[in-house]
Amino acid sequence: MSAPDSNTSAVTSAVGVRRSARGLELALTGEWSVREAASLEAALAAVDVASVPVIHIATAGIAALDLSGAWVLRAFVQRARRAGAEIVFTDTPPDALRLVEETLAAGAAAPAAPAPRTGPEEPGGRALIAIGRYAVRTGHDLLSGSAFFGHALVTFGASLVHPRRLRPTSVVRHVYDTGITAMPIVALIAFLISVIIAYMSAQQLRGLGADIYVVDLVAIGVLRELGVLLTAVIVAGRSGSAFAAELGSMKLNQEVDALIATGVDPYEMLVVPRVLGLVIALPLLTIIADLIGLSGGALLCRYLLDMPLTQYINRVNYALSPTTFWVGIFKAPVFALLIAMAGCYRGMQVRGSARELGHLVTVAVVQAIFLVILVDALFAMLFMRMDI
């Protein structure tokens, strides 16, 4: 490469350099690829950029430019800018050069990789983190659930002063929806469960000559536990999900916000009537389940054990204590309160999307069934301690 002067041009195989009144002019020609990278670097390194205010680069003569050639050109541009020269492309900057620039800029803007953690990231640390997060979420959920229950209870107490605020028409409608329409499925389940219990008991006790105790198992099991428990599970899946879906849809459609905007308390209009309706309906369904369950046991004893109906009734009266029936009935409104509260609470939590609605409906049913079984176990221990 010959030394350039102010009016002449020195040309290499790929880099032509000329000084003019405008500054330094570079005409890039030929193939700028990985095979020519070394010679291109040498040619550009020989270009003196010191004290040059402006460098004009013409790229129209480049036959081929790959990323290696673009990297060499970028290195020259960076060197010239550090020397204080302004870079002006007389043609459109090559796409390969722009790609290199954008890639490097994106890499510089990306956040640095976090430093390796110690302690919680050790074996077992992630499990502890997951447990801690679950505990925190559960604690927040318990607090918000308690606030929801307290708000509903205060609203109910305020409505007692003005009975019309209890909205009896709405309560009756929910009694019909959760009670009357659920009678067929509750009766069918109670009948089948009592038949299954009687059949399995008869298979085990017949060999011992204790057929008569089949009546005791059916009567006590249905009236004390299975009648109310199975009815509560059915209602949780049926009415608890309906409460969550109804209120969740109203939240999505902003109907709850509209009630608040018009001065109507959504707890008074939407939550309390549903809770009262289910608290009234579930004990009635439990009585029906008890009657159908005893009838199923009588039917199986009659045809499997050849036990007369009068003998079955007498044994039922003998096996039951005065509190057996009332233990099941006492549980029913408590289970109803838990189911209605779980459904309404999750329904009022819905925000933003139908997917969240489906998720919270599922959560409402699962939590309602879990609470029913948990409280039933607590009742069993309580009644055992009380010798009831």
C-alpha positions in Angstrom: 0.0 0.0 0.0 1.5 3.4 -1.0 1.4 6.3 1.3 -1.5 8.6 0.5 -1.2 12.4 0.0 -3.8 15.1 -0.2 -4.7 14.7 -3.9 -3.8 11.1 -4.7 -5.3 7.9 -3.8 -3.7 4.7 -2.6 -5.5 1.6 -3.4 -5.1 -1.9 -1.9 -6.9 -5.0 -3.1 -10.0 -4.1 -1.1 -9.5 -0.7 0.5 -9.1 2.5 -1.4 -8.0 5.6 0.6 -8.1 9.2 -0.5 -7.7 12.4 1.3 -9.8 15.4 0.2 -11.3 18.6 1.5 -14.1 16.6 3.0 -11.8 14.4 5.0 -10.7 10.9 4.5 -12.6 8.8 1.9 -12.5 5.0 1.9 -13.8 3.0 -1.0 -14.3 -0.7 -0.1 -14.3 -3.2 -2.9 -13.9 -6.9 -3.5 -14.8 -9.8 -1.2 -15.0 -9.2 2.5 -15.1 -12.7 3.9 -13.4 -14.9 6.5 -10.7 -15.9 4.0 -9.7 -12.3 3.5 -10.0 -11.2 7.1 -6.3 -11.1 7.8 -5.4 -9.0 4.8 -8.4 -6.7 5.4 -7.3 -6.1 9.0 -3.8 -5.3 7.7 -5.1 -2.9 5.1 -7.3 -1.1 7.5 -4.6 -1.0 10.2 -2.4 0.9 7.7 -5.0 3.7 7.4 -4.0 6.6 9.6 -7.1 8.1 11.3 -5.3 10.5 13.6 -6.4 14.1 13.2 -9.1 13.2 10.7 -12.4 15.0 11.4 -14.6 12.9 9.1 -14.2 9.6 7.4 -16.5 8.8 4.4 -16.9 5.1 3.7 -18.3 3.8 0.4 -19.5 0.2 0.5 -21.1 0.0 -2.9 -18.1 -1.8 -4.4 -18.2 -4.7 -1.9 -19.0 -7.9 -3.8 -19.6 -10.1 -0.7 -19.7 -9.3 3.0 -20.0 -12.0 5.7 -20.0 -11.6 9.5 -16.2 -11.9 9.6 -15.8 -9.1 7.2 -18.4 -7.0 9.0 -16.5 -7.6 12.3 -13.3 -6.3 10.7 -15.1 -3.3 9.4 -16.7 -2.6 12.8 -13.3 -2.8 14.5 -12.0 -0.1 12.1 -15.1 2.1 12.7 -14.7 1.8 16.5 -10.9 2.7 16.2 -11.8 5.7 14.1 -14.4 6.9 16.5 -12.1 6.5 19.5 -9.6 8.7 17.6 -12.3 11.4 17.3 -13.3 10.9 13.7 -16.9 11.0 12.5 -18.0 8.0 10.4 -20.3 8.7 7.4 -21.4 5.9 5.1 -22.0 7.3 1.6 -24.2 4.3 0.9 -26.5 2.3 3.1 -24.6 0.6 5.9 -24.3 -3.1 5.1 -26.9 -5.4 6.7 -24.2 -7.7 8.1 -22.6 -4.7 9.9 -25.9 -3.6 11.3 -26.6 -7.2 12.5 -23.3 -7.2 14.4 -24.0 -3.8 15.9 -27.5 -4.8 17.0 -26.4 -8.1 18.4 -23.7 -6.5 20.5 -26.0 -3.8 21.7 -28.6 -6.3 22.8 -25.9 -8.3 24.6 -24.7 -5.2 26.4 -28.3 -4.3 27.4 -29.1 -7.8 28.8 -28.9 -8.1 32.6 -25.9 -9.7 34.0 -26.2 -13.3 35.0 -27.0 -13.6 38.7 -24.2 -14.6 41.0 -24.3 -18.2 42.1 -26.4 -18.5 45.3 -25.4 -20.4 48.3 -27.4 -21.8 51.2 -31.0 -22.1 49.9 -29.7 -23.4 46.5 -27.9 -26.2 48.1 -29.5 -29.7 47.9 -32.8 -29.4 49.7 -32.8 -25.6 49.5 -35.3 -25.4 46.7 -37.7 -27.6 48.6 -37.4 -25.2 51.6 -38.1 -22.2 49.3 -41.2 -23.9 47.9 -42.4 -24.8 51.3 -41.8 -21.2 52.5 -43.7 -19.7 49.6 -46.6 -22.1 50.0 -46.7 -21.2 53.7 -46.8 -17.5 52.9 -49.5 -17.9 50.3 -51.5 -20.0 52.7 -51.2 -17.4 55.4 -52.4 -14.7 53.2 -55.2 -16.8 52.0 -56.3 -17.6 55.5 -56.3 -13.9 56.4 -58.3 -12.9 53.3 -60.7 -15.8 53.9 -61.2 -14.7 57.5 -61.9 -11.1 56.4 -64.4 -12.4 53.9 -66.2 -14.5 56.5 -66.2 -11.6 59.0 -67.6 -9.2 56.3 -70.4 -11.7 55.5 -71.1 -12.2 59.2 -71.4 -8.5 59.9 -73.6 -8.1 56.9 -75.9 -10.9 58.1 -76.0 -9.3 61.6 -77.0 -6.0 60.2 -79.7 -7.6 58.1 -81.3 -9.1 61.2 -82.3 -5.7 62.4 -84.1 -5.1 59.1 -85.4 -8.6 58.0 -86.3 -7.4 54.5 -82.6 -6.9 53.9 -82.2 -10.7 54.1 -84.0 -10.9 50.7 -86.3 -13.8 51.5 -87.2 -14.2 47.8 -83.6 -14.8 46.9 -83.1 -17.2 49.9 -86.1 -19.3 48.8 -84.8 -19.4 45.3 -81.4 -20.7 46.5 -83.2 -23.3 48.8 -84.9 -24.5 45.7 -81.7 -24.5 43.5 -79.5 -26.2 46.1 -82.1 -28.4 47.9 -85.1 -29.4 45.9 -83.3 -29.9 42.6 -80.6 -32.0 44.4 -83.0 -34.5 45.9 -82.8 -37.1 43.2 -79.1 -37.4 43.1 -78.8 -37.3 46.9 -81.5 -40.0 47.3 -79.8 -42.2 44.7 -76.4 -42.0 46.3 -77.8 -42.6 49.8 -79.7 -45.7 48.6 -76.7 -47.2 46.8 -74.3 -46.5 49.7 -76.6 -48.1 52.3 -77.1 -51.1 50.0 -73.3 -51.5 49.6 -72.7 -51.2 53.4 -75.5 -53.7 54.1 -74.2 -56.2 51.5 -70.5 -56.0 52.6 -71.5 -56.3 56.3 -73.8 -59.3 55.6 -70.9 -61.1 53.8 -68.7 -60.7 56.8 -71.2 -61.3 59.6 -73.1 -64.1 58.1 -70.3 -66.6 58.8 -70.3 -65.5 62.4 -74.0 -65.9 62.8 -74.4 -62.2 63.6 -76.7 -61.2 60.8 -78.7 -59.0 63.1 -75.8 -56.6 63.5 -76.0 -55.6 59.8 -78.9 -53.4 60.9 -76.8 -51.7 63.5 -74.0 -50.9 61.0 -76.4 -49.5 58.4 -78.5 -47.5 60.9 -75.6 -45.9 62.8 -73.4 -45.5 59.8 -76.0 -43.7 57.7 -77.6 -41.5 60.4 -74.4 -40.5 62.2 -71.8 -40.2 59.4 -72.5 -41.3 55.8 -75.8 -39.6 55.3 -74.6 -36.1 56.1 -71.1 -36.5 54.8 -72.0 -37.9 51.4 -74.7 -35.3 51.0 -72.3 -32.5 51.9 -69.8 -33.9 49.3 -72.4 -34.0 46.6 -73.6 -30.5 47.5 -70.0 -29.2 47.5 -69.5 -30.5 43.9 -72.9 -29.3 42.8 -73.8 -26.1 44.6 -70.3 -25.0 45.7 -69.1 -25.0 42.2 -72.3 -23.2 41.0 -71.8 -20.4 43.6 -68.1 -19.9 42.5 -69.1 -19.9 38.8 -72.0 -17.5 39.2 -70.1 -15.0 41.3 -67.0 -15.3 39.1 -68.9 -14.7 36.0 -70.5 -11.6 37.5 -67.0 -10.4 38.5 -65.8 -10.9 34.9 -68.8 -9.0 33.5 -68.3 -6.2 36.0 -71.7 -6.7 37.4 -70.4 -6.7 41.0 -68.7 -3.4 40.3 -72.0 -2.1 38.9 -73.8 -3.1 42.2 -71.2 -1.2 44.2 -71.5 1.8 41.9 -75.2 1.9 42.5 -74.8 1.7 46.3 -75.8 -2.0 46.7 -73.7 -4.1 49.0 -72.7 -7.3 47.0 -72.4 -9.3 50.2 -76.0 -8.5 51.2 -77.3 -9.3 47.7 -75.1 -12.1 46.5 -73.3 -13.8 49.4 -75.7 -13.9 52.4 -78.8 -15.3 50.5 -76.7 -18.1 49.1 -75.3 -19.0 52.5 -78.7 -18.9 54.1 -80.3 -20.9 51.3 -77.7 -23.7 51.6 -77.8 -23.7 55.4 -81.5 -24.4 55.2 -81.3 -26.8 52.4 -78.5 -29.2 53.5 -80.2 -30.4 56.8 -83.4 -31.1 54.8 -81.3 -33.1 52.2 -79.6 -34.9 55.1 -83.0 -36.1 56.5 -84.0 -37.3 53.0 -80.6 -39.1 52.7 -81.1 -40.7 56.1 -84.6 -42.0 55.2 -83.5 -43.4 51.8 -80.4 -44.9 53.4 -82.5 -46.8 56.0 -84.9 -47.9 53.3 -82.1 -49.3 51.2 -80.7 -51.2 54.2 -84.2 -52.6 54.9 -84.6 -53.7 51.3 -81.3 -55.6 51.2 -81.9 -57.2 54.6 -85.3 -58.3 53.4 -84.1 -60.0 50.2 -80.5 -61.0 51.2 -81.0 -62.0 54.9 -84.8 -62.8 54.8 -85.3 -60.4 57.6 -88.9 -59.2 58.1 -89.5 -55.5 57.9 -90.9 -55.4 61.5 -87.7 -57.0 62.8 -85.6 -54.5 60.9 -87.5 -51.6 62.4 -87.3 -53.0 65.9 -83.6 -53.5 65.6 -83.1 -50.0 64.3 -84.9 -48.6 67.3 -82.8 -50.7 69.6 -79.5 -49.8 68.0 -80.0 -46.1 67.9 -79.3 -43.8 70.8 -81.3 -40.6 71.3 -78.4 -38.5 69.9 -77.5 -40.6 66.9 -79.9 -38.8 64.5 -79.2 -35.4 65.9 -75.4 -35.8 65.6 -75.8 -35.9 61.8 -78.4 -33.1 61.7 -76.1 -30.9 63.9 -73.3 -31.3 61.4 -75.4 -30.4 58.3 -75.6 -26.6 58.8 -71.9 -26.4 59.7 -71.0 -28.2 56.5 -73.4 -26.0 54.5 -71.7 -22.9 55.9 -68.3 -24.1 54.9 -69.4 -25.1 51.4 -71.2 -21.8 50.7 -68.4 -19.7 52.1 -65.8 -21.5 50.0 -67.8 -21.2 46.8 -68.7 -17.5 47.4 -65.2 -16.6 48.5 -63.5 -18.1 45.5 -66.1 -16.7 43.1 -65.5 -13.1 44.5 -61.7 -13.6 43.9 -62.0 -14.0 40.1 -60.1 -11.4 38.2 -59.4 -10.9 34.5 -59.9 -14.2 32.6 -62.1 -17.2 32.0 -59.1 -19.4 32.8 -58.9 -18.0 36.3 -62.6 -18.6 36.7 -62.2 -22.3 35.9 -59.2 -22.5 38.2 -61.0 -20.9 41.1 -64.1 -23.0 40.6 -62.0 -26.1 40.9 -60.3 -24.7 44.0 -63.6 -23.9 45.6 -64.9 -27.5 45.2 -61.6 -29.0 46.4 -61.4 -26.8 49.4 -65.1 -27.3 50.3 -64.7 -31.0 50.3 -61.5 -30.8 52.3 -63.0 -28.6 54.9 -66.1 -30.8 55.2 -64.0 -33.9 55.8 -61.6 -32.1 58.2 -64.5 -30.7 60.3 -66.2 -34.1 60.3 -63.1 -35.6 61.8 -63.0 -32.9 64.4 -66.6 -33.5 65.2 -65.9 -37.2 65.6 -63.2 -36.6 68.1 -65.3 -34.0 69.9 -68.3 -36.3 70.2 -66.1 -39.2 71.3 -64.7 -37.0 74.1 -68.3 -36.0 75.1 -69.4 -39.7 74.9 -72.1 -38.9 72.5 
